[in-house]
Amino acid sequence: MQGLLTNPAVQAAVAPFTVALVLALLLRRFLPSGTGLAVIGGFFIAVLLTTGLTLQPLTATRKIIICGLVLPFVLLLLDFIAAMPQSARFKRVFRALPAVLLAAAALWIIWPVVQRQEGTAIWVMAVPVMLYAAFIIHGAAALGRAQEWAFSAQAASVLILAMGTGATTLIAASALYSQLAFSVSAATGAVIVVGLLGGVKKTARLDMLTVYAAAVPVTLFAAAATVYAQLPVLVLLCLALVLSFAWLLLCDPLKLIRLQQRWLALIAASLWTSIPVLPAIWLAWRAAGPVSF
């Protein structure tokens, strides 16, 4: 059993998927708006099997783990406050706070390296990472708030973003980041599977906690890999385009996400949003050179 639990495939895929699937099935019945807890549960079990729960010393990886487990609830609270009756200006401020918080979290994670830089090197290193974190969480939140026919676009965007992050960080010589990113994709996949089992109304959209629970850790893993591994900054641009492609799906000129078979709509959306991941993988491969798996 111990040998099984130390298998990377079990840690990154089987265990998170199984835990998330069980939790999602329970939550679908008793707390439909909280299925994001299943993603957090899948990520948590992957952390437990890989790094454990020790927080000292507070490394970059442990900072990401803390953010991945805590920030989704903070961002959900900000969304709740923004939805309360209040002025439009107040709403805009609270809608912008998730992007600010994740950008600050990204800076916190890479700060030990940033503080050793001088002059413009500080901005060259910090600004792309912070902009990427802000863009992803703002785009994911806006996509998460989309209503009609949004499930396939939302599900494909967070799933492909997690898988793309796992693939590129693996090539960039960060096996641990890759394992944990893939665990998020596995847990998200379990939630999507449960969503496909529901009726049309139940699969109209993903809940915001699911979107945040999937987007926060993988965004920070990709951002940190540009500093602590060999991931080129241009890869972040490619991964950011995943959300842009998902937004194009909502325009839906080809009616891809309105296909009668929901699983077919999800496959079509996933293939479409995977297009920007291909150059991301190529850029990571070119920067890292041939990788022996």
N, C-alpha and C positions, 0 to 999 in steps of 0.2 A: 504493500500500500504506500509506504514511504517513497519507494522508487517511482510509483505512478504519479504521486503528487509533486515530485520534482521534475517531471517531464514538462518541457516548455510548451508543448502543444496542449497539455491539460491545463497548465497555468494560464495560458493566453487565450484559450478558446473553449475547451470542454467545460471546465469548472465555472467560468463566468457565464457561459450560455445556459448551463443547467440551473444555476442559482437564479439568474435573472428570469428564466422561463417559469420556474416555480413561483417566484415572487409576483411576476406579471399576471399569472393566472389567478392568484389569490387577490391581488389588488384590483384586477378587472371586475371581480365580483363584489368586493367590499369597499374599495376606494378607487373608482375609475379615474379620478383626476390625479392620482398619485402614482401612476405607473413608472414615473421617473425614478422612484425609489428602487425599482428593479435594476435599472442601469447602475445606480450607485451601489447596490448590493453586489452586482457582478464585478464592478471595478474593485470593490472592497475585498472580495474573496481573492482576486488576482493579486492585490497588494499583500494580503495575508500570506499567500503562497510564495511570493517572490522576495519581497523586502522585509516582511514582517511589520509590526506596528511601532517599532522603536523610532522615536523622533529625534534622537540625539546620536551623532551630531546632525544639525539641521542642514542637510545637503540640498542641492537644487532639486533632486528627485523627490525628497521628502517634502519640500515646499510645494511641489506640484501636487503631490498626493493630498496634502492638507487642503489646498485650493480646490482640488477635484471633489473632495468629500464635503466641503463646507460652503464654497461659493455658490453652488446651484441653489441652495436654500436662501442665501442672501439676495441673489438676483431675483428669485421668485417673489420674495417679500417686496422688493423695489417695484416689481411689476404690479403687485397687488395694490401698493400705495398709489402708483400712477393711474390705476383704474378707478380710484375713488373720485367722487364728485369734487372738482376743484378747477382752478383756472387752467387755461390751455398752456400758459407759460410754465406753471408748476408741473404739469404733465410732461412737457418736453424735457425739463430738468431731470425728472426721475427716469424717463426713457433713455436719457443719455448716460446716466450713472453706471449701468452695467458695463458699457464700453470703457469708461474711465477706470472702473475697478479692475477690470481684467488687464488693461494696459499697465496699471500700477502693479498688479500681481506679476506680470511678465517682467517688469523692471526689477522687482524684488528678487525674482528667481535668478536673473543674470547679473545682479548688482555686484557680487564678488569679483567678477571679471571686468565689468564696466568701470568700477572705481579705480582699476589699475591703468586705465587708458588715459591718454592726454589729448588736449585740444579737440580737434574735429573728430578724432577717432571715437570719442565718447558718443557723439551724435550718430556717426555712421553705424555703430553697433546697436545703440539703444532704440533709435527712432523706427527702423523697419520692424523690429520685434514688437514694439508697442503699437504701431499702426496695424500690424497684422492681427494682434489680439483684439484691438478695439473693433476692427472691421468685421472679424468673424463673429464675435458675440453680438454685435449690433445687427448684422445680417441674419444670423440664426434666430435672434429674438423676433425680428420683423417677419421672417418666414414662419416662425412658430405662431405668430398672431394671425396669420392668414387663415381664412375660414373655408370657403367653398372649394371642394376638390383639391385640398392642399396636402392630403396624407401622403400620396406618392412622392411629391416634390420634397416634403419635409423629411420623410423617411430616407429617401435616396440621398439627400444632401448630408445628413448627419452620419449615415452609414458609410458613404463613400469618403467623406472627409476623414473619418476614423481609420478606414482601411488604407487610404492614401498616406495618412500620417504614419501608420504602422509600417508600410512598405518602404517609404522614403527614409524613415529613421533607421530602419534595419540596414539599408544600403549605406547610410551615413555612419555606420559603425557604432550604433547605440542599441544594443540588443535589449536592454532593460526598457528603454523608452518604447521600443517596438512592441515588446511583449505587453506592456500596459496599454498601449494604444490599441492593439488588437483585442485586448480584453474588453475595452469599451465598445469596439465594433461588434464583438460577439454578444455582449449584453444588450446592445441596441438592437441587434438582429433578433434576439429573443422577444423583445418588446414588440417589434414589428410583426413577428409571426403571430403573436397573440392578438395584435390589432387586426390582422387579416382574418382572424377567426370570428370577429364580431360582425355585427350588421353594418350597413352602409353608414348609418349615423354615427356609430361608434368609431368608425375609421375615417371620419371626415377630416380629422387633424390629430397631430400628436399634442399631448399636453406640454405646457411650457417647462415643467420640471424635467421631462425626458429630453427636451431640446438642450436645456442648460447642462444637465448631467452628462450628456454626450459631448457637447461642444467645449466645455471648459477644460477638461484634462487634455484632450487631444490638441487643442489650440496651444496650450502651454508646453506640451511635449515638443511640438514642431518648432515653436519659438525658441525653446531652450536648446534644441539640437543644432541650431545655427551658431550657437556660442560654445556649447560643450561637446559637440560632435562635428562631423564634417558636412553638415547639411548647408547647401548654398542658399543665400537669402532669396534668390530668384524662385526657389521652390515654394516659398511662402506665397509669392504672387500666384503661382499656378494653383496652389491649394485654395487660395481665396476665391479663385474663379469657379470653384465647385458651387459655391453659394450663388454666384451670378448666373451660372447655367441653370440652377434650380429655380431662380426667379423667372428665367425665360420660360420655364415649364408652366408657370402660372398664367403666362400669356397664352400658352397652349395653342399655337397656330396649327399644330399637327394633331391636336386632340389626343396626345399620348396618355395624359393622366385621366382622361375620361373614358378609357376603355372599360368595357363591361366587366371583364375579368380583372379583379383588383391585383392579383399576383402578376398578371401580364403588364399592367400599368406600372407596377413597381419595378419590374425588370427593365422596361423601356426607359423609365426615369433614371434608374441606376446606370444603365449603359450611357445615357446622355450626359449625366453629371460626372461620369468617369473620364470623359475626354480630356479635361485639364490635368488629370492625374498622370496621364501618359508622358507629357513633357516633364512633369515634376520628377517622375522616376528616372527619366533619361538624364536630367540635370544632376540628380543625386548620384547616379551611376558614373557619370562622367567625372564628377568631383572626387568621388571615393576610389575610382578605379575598379577593376574586377574584384568581386566579393566572393569568397568561398563560403557557401552555406553548409 
